[in-house]
Amino acid sequence: MTYSLLIGQRSYSSWSLRGWLPFAAFDIPVEVTSTVIYSEAFSADVARFGGGETVPVLRTPTGGILTDSLAIAWHLTEAFPDKGLLPSDPIQRAEAQSLIAEMHSGFVALRSACPMNLRTAWEGGAVTDAVRHDLTRLEGLWSDALAQSGGPYLFGAYSLADVFFAPVAIRIAGYGLPVGPLAQSYVTAQLAHPAITLWREAGLAEDAEVAKYDMGLPRRPFPMPV
Ligand SMILES: N[C@@H](CCC(=O)N[C@@H](CS)C(=O)NCC(=O)O)C(=O)O
């Protein structure tokens, strides 16, 4: 028996990305099943898988069901204590856990104004005061962690903190949101992670564009690092 994960469309489902990235980045075997968020089949697919109302959903090898990306993260840190999903230093570990929790519950303005989209990037979106506030908070958190660790990831080596901020990095790149050079270099490091390339390519192959995510703005190619 192995892990079994239900996800939504890779180009658009940011929480699915957070559920899947730990498996890819830390080399944990998982079988992935896809459903289509906002489709007629979605609720039945999620229920059949054993989930609640959203993706991701994870079935563990021993029959446990985890219905939230944060629950998946905590489960994996317990199940794989030697894989380095969180920093081992207790102070850094507490910081990483706080960052993950804040990402999971916060940054609502940024998340709602700029839906994740790995198929295209947009020009000229308005940056509201609420989005600017979220960006300032993000830059503060990232700068503190990167200054202490020296990068390239928040705690030096890639960790679950980076997993949780990956969709935000994708949004900053895709909407050209205004951030300083340190945050920009962290965004580039995030996009350069091989798991992000894998996820994006699988997303481009799996579906046509979903009209709901058309921002009605001028488009440019999504800026993946070369
Ligand atoms: N707190 C949940 C959020 C999950 C979530 O909102 N997933 C979205 C897809 S990105 C979803 O399933 N939306 C479908 C719906 O709300 O009907 C988590 O961390 O997993």
The ligand as an SDF file (V2000), in Angstrom:
LIG
                    3D

 20 19  0  0  0  0  0  0  0  0999 V2000
   -7.9510   24.6040    3.6280 N   0  0  0  0  0  0  0  0  0  0  0  0
   -7.9660   23.6930    2.5060 C   0  0  0  0  0  0  0  0  0  0  0  0
   -8.3600   24.4700    1.2820 C   0  0  0  0  0  0  0  0  0  0  0  0
   -8.6240   23.5610    0.0940 C   0  0  0  0  0  0  0  0  0  0  0  0
   -9.3360   24.2640   -1.0430 C   0  0  0  0  0  0  0  0  0  0  0  0
   -9.9960   25.3160   -0.8740 O   0  0  0  0  0  0  0  0  0  0  0  0
   -9.2310   23.6510   -2.2500 N   0  0  0  0  0  0  0  0  0  0  0  0
   -9.8950   24.1780   -3.4250 C   0  0  0  0  0  0  0  0  0  0  0  0
   -9.0480   23.9070   -4.6680 C   0  0  0  0  0  0  0  0  0  0  0  0
   -7.5570   24.8490   -4.6810 S   0  0  0  0  0  0  0  0  0  0  0  0
  -11.1770   23.4270   -3.6720 C   0  0  0  0  0  0  0  0  0  0  0  0
  -11.2430   22.2350   -3.4720 O   0  0  0  0  0  0  0  0  0  0  0  0
  -12.1970   24.1420   -4.1330 N   0  0  0  0  0  0  0  0  0  0  0  0
  -13.4180   23.5330   -4.5170 C   0  0  0  0  0  0  0  0  0  0  0  0
  -14.5830   24.0630   -3.7740 C   0  0  0  0  0  0  0  0  0  0  0  0
  -14.3950   24.8650   -2.8430 O   0  0  0  0  0  0  0  0  0  0  0  0
  -15.7110   23.6740   -4.1420 O   0  0  0  0  0  0  0  0  0  0  0  0
   -6.5890   23.0190    2.3690 C   0  0  0  0  0  0  0  0  0  0  0  0
   -5.6210   23.5710    2.9180 O   0  0  0  0  0  0  0  0  0  0  0  0
   -6.4740   21.9390    1.7850 O   0  0  0  0  0  0  0  0  0  0  0  0
  1  2  1  0
  2  3  1  0
  2 18  1  0
  3  4  1  0
  4  5  1  0
  5  6  2  0
  5  7  1  0
  7  8  1  0
  8  9  1  0
  8 11  1  0
  9 10  1  0
 11 12  2  0
 11 13  1  0
 13 14  1  0
 14 15  1  0
 15 16  2  0
 15 17  1  0
 18 19  2  0
 18 20  1  0
M  END
$$$$
